[in-house]
Amino acid sequence: MTLFSTNPIESALSVVEEKCGRVKKWQGGDMKLRWVASGLLFVEGRFRRVKGYREIPQLMAAIQAATPPGQSRPVAVAKKVG
């Protein structure tokens, strides 16, 4: 039930905060972005796959088909995993 709570996001941001909290002297916004990206890449290795991830393209197609014309349609961004 990964998508029913914010725990994975909060956990990832907690690790990023821990890693970035050690930096004492920031040299601008680009450096902050690099540190945050580095922390998220570190955390990425701890993530588990969401059950049913292979069905996400089918879900996106069903959502787009169910959206009435004239309403904003969700943008399908699918990346092949595996």
C-alpha positions as CSV (number, residue, x, y, z in Angstrom):
1,M,0.0,0.0,0.0
2,T,2.9,2.3,-0.8
3,L,0.8,4.9,-2.6
4,F,-1.7,5.3,0.3
5,S,0.7,7.2,2.6
6,T,3.4,9.8,2.5
7,N,5.8,7.7,4.5
8,P,8.2,6.8,1.6
9,I,8.5,10.5,0.6
10,E,9.0,11.6,4.2
11,S,11.6,8.9,4.7
12,A,13.5,10.0,1.6
13,L,13.4,13.6,2.5
14,S,14.6,12.8,6.1
15,V,17.7,11.1,4.6
16,V,18.3,14.1,2.3
17,E,17.9,16.4,5.3
18,E,20.4,14.3,7.3
19,K,23.0,14.4,4.4
20,C,22.5,18.1,3.6
21,G,22.5,19.1,7.3
22,R,26.2,18.3,7.5
23,V,27.0,21.0,4.9
24,K,28.1,24.2,6.8
25,K,28.8,26.6,4.0
26,W,26.5,26.8,1.0
27,Q,27.9,28.4,-2.1
28,G,24.6,29.1,-3.9
29,G,21.4,27.5,-5.1
30,D,23.2,25.2,-7.6
31,M,25.2,23.6,-4.8
32,K,22.0,23.0,-2.8
33,L,20.4,21.4,-5.8
34,R,23.4,19.1,-6.3
35,W,23.4,18.1,-2.6
36,V,19.6,17.3,-2.7
37,A,19.9,15.4,-5.9
38,S,22.9,13.4,-4.5
39,G,20.8,12.6,-1.3
40,L,17.9,11.4,-3.4
41,L,20.1,9.2,-5.5
42,F,21.5,7.7,-2.3
43,V,18.0,7.0,-1.1
44,E,16.9,5.6,-4.5
45,G,18.8,2.4,-3.8
46,R,16.6,1.7,-0.7
47,F,13.3,2.0,-2.6
48,R,11.3,-1.0,-3.4
49,R,9.2,-1.4,-6.6
50,V,5.5,-0.5,-6.3
51,K,3.4,-3.7,-6.7
52,G,1.7,-3.5,-10.1
53,Y,4.1,-1.1,-11.6
54,R,3.9,-2.8,-15.0
55,E,0.2,-1.9,-15.2
56,I,0.8,1.9,-14.9
57,P,0.6,2.5,-18.7
58,Q,-2.7,0.7,-18.8
59,L,-3.9,2.8,-15.9
60,M,-2.9,6.0,-17.6
61,A,-4.7,4.9,-20.8
62,A,-7.9,4.2,-18.8
63,I,-7.7,7.6,-17.1
64,Q,-7.2,9.4,-20.4
65,A,-10.1,7.4,-22.0
66,A,-12.4,8.3,-19.0
67,T,-11.6,12.0,-19.1
68,P,-14.4,13.9,-20.9
69,P,-13.3,16.0,-23.9
70,G,-12.6,19.6,-23.1
71,Q,-11.2,18.8,-19.6
72,S,-7.5,18.9,-19.1
73,R,-6.1,15.5,-19.7
74,P,-3.3,14.0,-17.6
75,V,0.0,13.8,-19.4
76,A,1.2,10.3,-19.8
77,V,4.9,10.1,-18.9
78,A,5.9,6.4,-19.1
79,K,9.4,5.2,-18.7
80,K,10.2,1.6,-19.4
81,V,11.5,0.0,-16.3
82,G,13.5,-3.2,-16.3
